[in-house]
Amino acid sequence: MSDDWQPGPDNPPWRALGGTEAVKALAERFYDAMERTEPALAALHKRDAQGKVDRGSRERFGLFLVGWLGGPQDYMAQYGHPRLRMRHAHVPIDSKMRDAWLRSMAIALDETGVTGSLRAFLDARFAQVADFLRNVPDEEQEEQAAG
Ligand code: HEM
C-alpha cells in the first residue's frame, strides 16, 4: 500500500489507508494481535467475559486513530483532546511495554498490507508517541547497571 505516498494536507495517512472503516479495522487487528501475542500488555486493558479487549475501548481507539491520522475529528468532538500522557498515567509503561505495543501495531499494519513510505511514516510516528508515553523506569536495566 502506497510506496510513493507523501504526507500532505490533501493526502493524510487516514486517506492513504483507505478511510475511516479501514482505520477502524486496523484498530481491531491491533487489539486482536495484542490478545494473541502480548498477554502482559493485554492484561493491562479492560476486557470482556471472553477475555477480549473491551468493545468500547476498541471503538474509542479506532475513532482516535481516525482523527490522529488526519481524518474526521469525531474523537475530539466526543471525548475532547486525547491528552495521551494523562490518559496513560495509571498504566505503568516501561520500554518493554512500549515495545510490546509497537509489536502489536506492526502485526496489525502487516495484516493490513501497509508498506513503503506510508509504513515508514506510521512506524516512526507510532514509535515516537509510544516512547513519549513511557512513565516508569526500566527496572531490570537499572538493576543490571547497579550490578
Ligand atoms: C506505549 C505503550 C502503550 C500502552 C502500554 C498502552 C496502554 C493502554 C491502556 C491499558 C489503555 C486503556 C486505559 C484504560 O482502560 O483506562 C489505553 C488507552 C488508550 N491508548 Fe494506549 N497504550 C500505549 C500506547 C499508545 C499509543 C502509542 C497510542 C496512540 C498512538 C495510544 C492511544 C490510546 C488511546 C487513544 C486510548 C484511549 C482509549 C479509550 O478512550 O478507551 N496508546 N492504552
Boltz pocket constraint, residues with backbone or C-beta under 6 A from the ligand:
constraints:
  - pocket:
      binder: B
      contacts: [[A, 41], [A, 44], [A, 45], [A, 46], [A, 56], [A, 57], [A, 60], [A, 61], [A, 64], [A, 82], [A, 84], [A, 87], [A, 88], [A, 91], [A, 92], [A, 93], [A, 97], [A, 98], [A, 99], [A, 101], [A, 126], [A, 129], [A, 130], [A, 131], [A, 133], [A, 134]]
      max_distance: 6.0
